[in-house]
Every structure is written in C-alpha cells, then in structure tokens.
C-alpha cells in the first residue's frame, strides 16, 4: 500500500512540474524572441518532456508490478494449502 502511495505522489509531482514549466514557456518564448535564440525554447521544453516521461514510466511500472503481484499471489496460496 505504501509503495502505491509513493508512486502516486511521484506521478503527481512529475505532472505538477510539467504544468509549471508549460506555464513558464511563454516567458521563455519572449526571452528567446528578444535574444534571437531559438535554441532556448528547446532547452525550455526538456524539463517538460522529462517530467512527463517520468510520470508515464512510473505509471507503467506500477501497473506491471500490480499485475505480477496478482499473478503470483494465487500460486503462493495454492502451494501453502497443498
């Protein structure tokens, strides 16, 4: 149960970070436009994609772990009862 709660917290934090960076991106665009630096926009988008990838990876691992536990538990119980 605690592992499940920590995964949800990690997903929540990653999505919060990506939302904050998306909110900051218009200001990064203005600075990049004033400085004539288009690479600054790409650098500003890296944290957004990194946090989204972290959230998706955590969700996938959580579902895989849940499936493995659901498959293994009945086998363990049948071995104990036999």
Secondary structure, 3 states (H helix, E strand, C coil): CHHHHHHHHHHHHHHHHHHHHHHHHHHHHHHHHHHCCCHHHHHHHHHHHHHHHHHHHHHHHHHHHHHHHHHHHHHHHHHHHC
